[in-house]
Amino acid sequence: MLLDLSEEHKEHLAFLPRVDNAVVAEFGRIAVEFLRRGANPKIYEGAARKLSVSSDTVQRGVEGLTYLLTESSKLMISELDFQDSVFVLGFSEELNRLLLQLYLDNRKEIRTILSELAPDLPSYHSLEWRLDVQLASRSLRQQIKPAVTIKLHLNQNGDHTTQVLQTDPATLLHLVRQLEQALEEMKTSHCRRVVRNIK
């Protein structure tokens, strides 16, 4: 699988051939630090002074390299696919090898960082439901007031939690229709592509 880099990302990475390979390696280290701790403008400013360019140029270069490494790590692309993806950028053979080495050295760590950044959401365990119908009350003798009570059991980090929800049948039917529509939408090629890139 080849990476599909936009023109904007190609522009950001176009700065790399203009600097020494040691600087590209340092940018790779900064890119991994960027994933761990976030952006640090002081690092960009220091590198910009040494290279006699603007800090925005350095920041865009590091962000472009970060995107290249994270997308490659996320998709776990092979060495050959990575080389083919970078070959399209028109870099020198030496720079391509350096980028490949950066990818190979850091992909496990980047995947670990990305998995830690992923939200830990509760997952479905089981569901209990009950239909209650109020047929009359003291003030109204003939009334039909249905209510659906749902007890939702969830798992999160090995802990079991329970949520109790109550609604009327019309709202429940609307909710069911919306969920079915969402499931149908998940079958479209666009959604499958988005889900595949998230993993």
VOBA-1610 file (N, C-alpha, C; in pm, whole numbers, padded with zeros to 5 digits, always signed):
BEGIN
Met+00085-00118+00000Met+00000+00000+00000Met+00089+00125+00000Leu+00067+00213-00093Leu+00146+00335-00102Leu+00075+00447-00027Leu+00156+00539+00028Leu+00100+00656+00093Leu+00055+00754-00013Asp-00059+00818+00011Asp-00109+00919-00080Asp-00086+01055-00014Leu+00023+01122-00052Leu+00057+01249+00009Leu-00004+01363-00071Ser-00065+01456+00000Ser-00124+01572-00068Ser-00014+01667-00113Glu-00050+01763-00196Glu+00047+01862-00244Glu+00103+01944-00128Glu+00019+01971-00029Glu+00063+02047+00089Glu+00173+01972+00164His+00154+01840+00182His+00256+01762+00252His+00384+01753+00170Lys+00370+01744+00039Lys+00488+01741-00047Lys+00566+01872-00036Glu+00493+01984-00027Glu+00559+02114-00008Glu+00634+02119+00125His+00572+02066+00230His+00637+02066+00361His+00764+01981+00358Leu+00759+01868+00289Leu+00875+01778+00283Leu+00981+01828+00184Ala+00946+01922+00096Ala+01041+01972-00003Ala+01159+02045+00062Phe+01145+02082+00187Phe+01254+02150+00259Phe+01368+02053+00294Leu+01339+01925+00307Leu+01438+01827+00353Leu+01561+01814+00263Pro+01548+01813+00127Pro+01670+01799+00045Pro+01765+01918+00055Arg+01717+02031+00103Arg+01801+02152+00113Arg+01890+02153+00236Val+01871+02057+00326Val+01952+02054+00449Val+02036+01927+00451Asp+02133+01926+00540Asp+02223+01812+00554Asp+02147+01692+00612Asn+02200+01571+00587Asn+02135+01449+00637Asn+02131+01444+00789Ala+02232+01501+00854Ala+02232+01505+01001Ala+02115+01589+01052Val+02082+01695+00978Val+01969+01780+01017Val+01838+01704+00997Val+01829+01626+00888Val+01708+01546+00864Val+01690+01444+00976Ala+01802+01383+01018Ala+01795+01287+01129Ala+01749+01356+01257Glu+01797+01477+01280Glu+01755+01555+01397Glu+01607+01591+01386Phe+01562+01624+01266Phe+01420+01652+01244Phe+01336+01528+01276Gly+01387+01410+01243Gly+01318+01286+01275Gly+01303+01269+01426Arg+01412+01301+01500Arg+01406+01293+01646Arg+01304+01394+01700Ile+01304+01515+01643Ile+01210+01619+01686Ile+01067+01577+01654Ala+01048+01508+01540Ala+00913+01462+01501Ala+00858+01363+01603Val+00943+01270+01649Val+00898+01173+01750Val+00871+01244+01883Glu+00954+01342+01918Glu+00930+01421+02039Glu+00799+01500+02027Phe+00773+01548+01906Phe+00649+01621+01879Phe+00528+01532+01911Leu+00536+01404+01875Leu+00426+01311+01905Leu+00414+01287+02054Arg+00528+01277+02122Arg+00525+01248+02267Arg+00476+01366+02348Arg+00532+01484+02322Arg+00510+01598+02411Arg+00439+01717+02347Gly+00416+01712+02217Gly+00353+01826+02149Gly+00459+01920+02093Ala+00411+02024+02029Ala+00501+02119+01963Ala+00580+02201+02064Asn+00706+02231+02030Asn+00790+02315+02113Asn+00850+02425+02024Pro+00792+02546+02027Pro+00837+02653+01938Pro+00986+02690+01957Lys+01039+02670+02076Lys+01180+02705+02100Lys+01273+02618+02016Ile+01238+02492+02000Ile+01321+02403+01918Ile+01318+02449+01774Tyr+01200+02489+01725Tyr+01189+02536+01587Tyr+01271+02664+01567Glu+01263+02754+01664Glu+01336+02881+01652Glu+01487+02858+01653Gly+01533+02768+01741Gly+01677+02737+01746Gly+01727+02675+01617Ala+01651+02582+01563Ala+01690+02519+01437Ala+01683+02619+01323Ala+01587+02708+01325Ala+01574+02809+01219Ala+01693+02903+01219Arg+01741+02943+01339Arg+01859+03030+01346Arg+01982+02961+01289Lys+02000+02833+01324Lys+02116+02759+01274Lys+02113+02741+01123Leu+01993+02724+01067Leu+01979+02698+00924Leu+01954+02825+00842Ser+01939+02937+00911Ser+01913+03067+00846Ser+01784+03064+00762Val+01679+03006+00819Val+01547+03006+00756Val+01445+03047+00862Ser+01320+03064+00819Ser+01217+03102+00916Ser+01177+02981+01000Ser+01128+03010+01120Ser+01086+02901+01209Ser+00963+02830+01153Asp+00881+02901+01073Asp+00765+02837+01010Asp+00809+02730+00911Thr+00917+02756+00839Thr+00969+02658+00742Thr+01015+02533+00815Val+01085+02552+00926Val+01132+02438+01005Val+01012+02362+01062Gln+00915+02436+01115Gln+00798+02372+01174Gln+00722+02290+01069Arg+00703+02348+00950Arg+00633+02275+00844Arg+00711+02151+00802Gly+00845+02162+00797Gly+00928+02047+00763Gly+00914+01934+00864Val+00917+01970+00992Val+00902+01870+01099Val+00762+01811+01096Glu+00660+01894+01077Glu+00523+01843+01072Glu+00502+01752+00952Gly+00563+01786+00838Gly+00554+01700+00720Gly+00620+01565+00745Leu+00737+01568+00810Leu+00807+01444+00845Leu+00727+01364+00948Thr+00665+01433+01042Thr+00580+01366+01142Thr+00464+01296+01074Tyr+00401+01365+00981Tyr+00288+01305+00909Tyr+00334+01182+00831Leu+00447+01193+00763Leu+00500+01080+00685Leu+00525+00959+00775Leu+00589+00982+00889Leu+00622+00872+00979Leu+00496+00814+01047Thr+00403+00900+01089Thr+00284+00849+01158Thr+00193+00772+01063Glu+00171+00825+00944Glu+00085+00754+00849Glu+00146+00621+00808Ser+00278+00620+00787Ser+00345+00495+00752Ser+00336+00394+00865Ser+00354+00441+00988Ser+00347+00352+01104Ser+00205+00304+01128Lys+00108+00393+01110Lys-00032+00358+01131Lys-00075+00246+01035Leu-00031+00257+00910Leu-00070+00160+00809Leu+00025+00041+00804Met+00133+00047+00883Met+00235-00059+00886Met+00278-00099+00744Ile+00312+00002+00665Ile+00351-00027+00528Ile+00489-00092+00526Ser+00515-00172+00425Ser+00641-00245+00415Ser+00754-00150+00374Glu+00877-00200+00384Glu+00993-00119+00345Glu+00981-00078+00199Leu+00944-00172+00114Leu+00935-00145-00030Leu+00829-00039-00060Asp+00712-00050+00006Asp+00606+00049-00014Asp+00649+00186+00037Phe+00722+00189+00150Phe+00770+00317+00201Phe+00867+00380+00101Gln+00958+00301+00049Gln+01054+00353-00049Gln+00983+00404-00173Asp+00882+00331-00220Asp+00806+00375-00337Asp+00729+00503-00309Ser+00676+00515-00187Ser+00601+00636-00149Ser+00693+00757-00145Val+00814+00738-00095Val+00909+00849-00083Val+00975+00878-00218Phe+00989+00776-00302Phe+01050+00792-00434Phe+00975+00896-00517Val+00844+00900-00501Val+00759+00995-00575Val+00797+01139-00543Leu+00854+01162-00425Leu+00891+01298-00385Leu+01013+01350-00459Gly+01089+01261-00523Gly+01204+01304-00601Gly+01328+01336-00519Phe+01342+01276-00401Phe+01459+01298-00318Phe+01576+01215-00369Ser+01696+01247-00320Ser+01815+01170-00357Ser+01807+01031-00293Glu+01885+00939-00348Glu+01885+00801-00297Glu+01929+00797-00151Glu+02027+00880-00118Glu+02078+00884+00020Glu+01972+00933+00117Leu+01899+01038+00078Leu+01792+01090+00164Leu+01679+00988+00177Asn+01647+00919+00070Asn+01544+00813+00076Asn+01584+00703+00174Arg+01711+00664+00172Arg+01759+00561+00266Arg+01751+00611+00409Leu+01786+00739+00429Leu+01780+00797+00564Leu+01636+00800+00616Leu+01542+00839+00530Leu+01401+00842+00571Leu+01350+00700+00601Leu+01394+00603+00520Leu+01356+00464+00546Leu+01410+00418+00680Gln+01535+00453+00710Gln+01595+00414+00838Gln+01522+00480+00955Leu+01484+00607+00937Leu+01406+00677+01040Leu+01274+00604+01065Tyr+01210+00563+00957Tyr+01083+00492+00968Tyr+01101+00359+01040Leu+01199+00282+00997Leu+01221+00149+01056Leu+01260+00159+01203Asp+01341+00259+01238Asp+01386+00274+01376Asp+01274+00318+01470Asn+01178+00395+01417Asn+01079+00458+01505Asn+00937+00407+01492Arg+00910+00314+01399Arg+00770+00278+01376Arg+00704+00211+01497Lys+00777+00126+01569Lys+00716+00061+01686Lys+00685+00164+01795Glu+00779+00255+01817Glu+00757+00358+01918Glu+00641+00450+01878Ile+00634+00485+01750Ile+00526+00572+01703Ile+00391+00501+01719Arg+00385+00372+01686Arg+00258+00298+01704Arg+00219+00292+01852Thr+00319+00278+01940Thr+00291+00277+02084Thr+00234+00411+02128Ile+00296+00520+02081Ile+00250+00655+02116Ile+00109+00677+02064Leu+00083+00637+01939Leu-00050+00656+01882Leu-00155+00574+01955Ser-00119+00453+02000Ser-00217+00372+02074Ser-00247+00433+02210Glu-00148+00500+02271Glu-00172+00566+02399Glu-00259+00689+02382Leu-00252+00753+02264Leu-00331+00873+02239Leu-00476+00840+02206Ala-00502+00716+02164Ala-00639+00677+02126Ala-00729+00681+02250Pro-00850+00732+02234Pro-00941+00736+02349Pro-00983+00596+02391Asp-00996+00575+02521Asp-01039+00446+02574Asp-01188+00455+02603Leu-01266+00407+02508Leu-01411+00418+02518Leu-01471+00289+02574Pro-01585+00299+02643Pro-01650+00178+02693Pro-01702+00093+02578Ser-01709-00038+02600Ser-01760-00129+02498Ser-01884-00201+02550Tyr-01967-00246+02458Tyr-02093-00312+02489Tyr-02067-00450+02551His-02141-00482+02656His-02134-00615+02715His-02269-00686+02700Ser-02375-00627+02752Ser-02507-00687+02737Ser-02615-00580+02757Leu-02739-00620+02730Leu-02850-00527+02737Leu-02973-00599+02793Glu-03043-00532+02884Glu-03170-00582+02936Glu-03274-00474+02909Trp-03397-00514+02878Trp-03501-00416+02854Trp-03634-00462+02912Arg-03722-00364+02932Arg-03854-00392+02987Arg-03951-00288+02931Leu-04069-00332+02897Leu-04174-00242+02847Leu-04276-00221+02958Asp-04293-00097+03000Asp-04392-00062+03102Asp-04503+00017+03033Val-04628-00015+03066Val-04741+00059+03009Val-04831+00102+03124Gln-04851+00232+03135Gln-04942+00285+03236Gln-05079+00300+03170Leu-05175+00224+03222Leu-05309+00222+03160Leu-05403+00326+03220Ala-05383+00359+03345Ala-05470+00457+03410Ala-05398+00515+03530Ser-05448+00629+03574Ser-05397+00690+03696Ser-05516+00741+03775Arg-05493+00802+03888Arg-05605+00852+03970Arg-05682+00961+03897Ser-05610+01043+03824Ser-05678+01155+03758Ser-05730+01119+03619Leu-05662+01028+03550Leu-05706+00988+03416Leu-05733+00838+03415Arg-05857+00802+03386Arg-05891+00660+03390Arg-05845+00585+03266Gln-05855+00648+03152Gln-05816+00579+03030Gln-05699+00653+02966Gln-05583+00600+02990Gln-05463+00657+02928Gln-05369+00543+02900Ile-05303+00552+02790Ile-05201+00451+02758Ile-05070+00526+02742Lys-04981+00499+02835Lys-04852+00569+02835Lys-04741+00464+02841Pro-04690+00421+02723Pro-04585+00320+02722Pro-04448+00383+02750Ala-04361+00304+02811Ala-04223+00346+02837Ala-04132+00224+02828Val-04020+00240+02761Val-03922+00133+02747Val-03804+00166+02838Thr-03773+00074+02928Thr-03658+00090+03018Thr-03548-00002+02970Ile-03430+00054+02952Ile-03316-00020+02899Ile-03203-00015+03001Lys-03148-00130+03032Lys-03033-00140+03122Lys-02914-00185+03036Leu-02820-00097+03017Leu-02706-00121+02929Leu-02582-00151+03013His-02524-00269+02993His-02404-00310+03065His-02283-00284+02975Leu-02183-00212+03026Leu-02065-00174+02949Leu-01937-00222+03018Asn-01833-00244+02938Asn-01699-00276+02990Asn-01605-00162+02956Gln-01523-00125+03053Gln-01419-00025+03028Gln-01303-00054+03122Asn-01188-00087+03064Asn-01067-00121+03141Asn-01093-00235+03239Gly-01173-00332+03201Gly-01201-00446+03289Gly-01309-00418+03391Asp-01355-00296+03403Asp-01462-00261+03496Asp-01596-00270+03425His-01697-00318+03497His-01832-00326+03442His-01913-00209+03496Thr-01975-00135+03407Thr-02062-00024+03447Thr-02200-00048+03389Thr-02301+00013+03449Thr-02439-00004+03406Thr-02502+00134+03388Gln-02571+00150+03275Gln-02645+00273+03248Gln-02792+00235+03232Val-02879+00305+03301Val-03023+00281+03289Val-03083+00398+03212Leu-03154+00363+03105Leu-03215+00464+03018Leu-03364+00435+03008Gln-03444+00541+02994Gln-03587+00522+02977Gln-03634+00615+02866Thr-03718+00561+02777Thr-03766+00641+02665Thr-03903+00589+02623Asp-03967+00665+02536Asp-04095+00619+02481Asp-04067+00542+02352Pro-04159+00457+02307Pro-04135+00374+02188Pro-04104+00454+02061Ala-04166+00570+02043Ala-04142+00649+01922Ala-03996+00695+01915Thr-03943+00741+02025Thr-03804+00783+02030Thr-03711+00664+02009Leu-03746+00550+02067Leu-03665+00430+02049Leu-03663+00386+01903Leu-03778+00391+01835Leu-03783+00358+01693Leu-03697+00453+01610His-03703+00581+01643His-03620+00679+01573His-03471+00648+01595Leu-03434+00613+01716Leu-03296+00578+01748Leu-03252+00454+01670Val-03339+00354+01663Val-03308+00232+01588Val-03287+00264+01440Arg-03372+00349+01384Arg-03358+00387+01241Arg-03225+00459+01218Gln-03189+00548+01308Gln-03063+00622+01294Gln-02943+00528+01302Leu-02948+00432+01394Leu-02837+00337+01407Leu-02828+00246+01285Glu-02942+00204+01231Glu-02940+00122+01110Glu-02884+00202+00992Gln-02919+00329+00986Gln-02867+00415+00879Gln-02714+00430+00894Ala-02666+00444+01017Ala-02522+00455+01041Ala-02451+00327+01002Leu-02512+00212+01034Leu-02452+00084+00995Leu-02445+00068+00843Glu-02549+00112+00774Glu-02548+00107+00627Glu-02440+00199+00571Glu-02423+00314+00634Glu-02321+00408+00588Glu-02180+00353+00609Met-02164+00271+00714Met-02032+00210+00739Met-01992+00115+00628Lys-02088+00069+00549Lys-02058-00023+00440Lys-02010+00049+00314Thr-02018+00183+00312Thr-01973+00256+00193Thr-01822+00254+00186Ser-01770+00270+00066Ser-01625+00264+00046Ser-01553+00377+00118His-01615+00494+00123His-01552+00608+00191His-01531+00579+00340Cys-01635+00527+00406Cys-01623+00497+00550Cys-01522+00386+00574Arg-01520+00284+00489Arg-01422+00176+00506Arg-01281+00229+00493Arg-01259+00323+00402Arg-01127+00382+00384Arg-01087+00464+00508Val-01182+00539+00563Val-01154+00618+00683Val-01121+00527+00801Val-01199+00421+00820Val-01176+00328+00931Val-01041+00258+00915Arg-01008+00220+00791Arg-00881+00154+00767Arg-00763+00246+00801Asn-00778+00376+00774Asn-00670+00470+00805Asn-00661+00504+00952Ile-00771+00487+01024Ile-00769+00514+01169Ile-00692+00405+01241Lys-00705+00281+01198Lys-00642+00168+01268Lys-00492+00173+01257
//
